[in-house]
Amino acid sequence: MYYDNDEFISALAARIKELRLERGWTQMKMVREFGYYLSHWQNIESGKKMSLETLLRVANTFDVNVDELIGHIKRRKGIGFGSKGYYLQDILPPKRKPNREGTANRKSPR
C-alpha cells in the first residue's frame, strides 16, 4: 500500500478547510488571530504549499492530533516509493507466470 502524493496533499488540504469551516472560522480569522499570511493560508487550503512545519502548526492551531488531519487519507494498493509518483510496479518488469512444471516461462535461446 502507498500514498499518492497529489491525492494526499489534496485530501489534506480539504480536511484543513473542513476543520476551519466546522469551527465557523474565516480565512481572515486565520490571518488576524493565528498569524498566517492570507496567501499562505490560501495555498494551504488549495494544496499548493504544505511543509511538515506547516502541518504541525496547523494541527496546533486547530488543537488536534496530526492523525486527525491525515488519518482519513486513503492509501492505494500496490508497492510504491518516492513522493512524486514513482512506483515499483511501474519500473519493475512484469512477473512471469509459472508453467505447468512450476517454473517461469523463459524464452528459449536461438
Secondary structure, DSSP 8 states (H G I E B T S, - for coil): -B--HHHHHHHHHHHHHHHHHHTT--HHHHHHHH---HHHHHHHHHTS---HHHHHHHHHHHT--HHHHHTT---BSS---SSSS--HHHHS-----B-TTSSB------
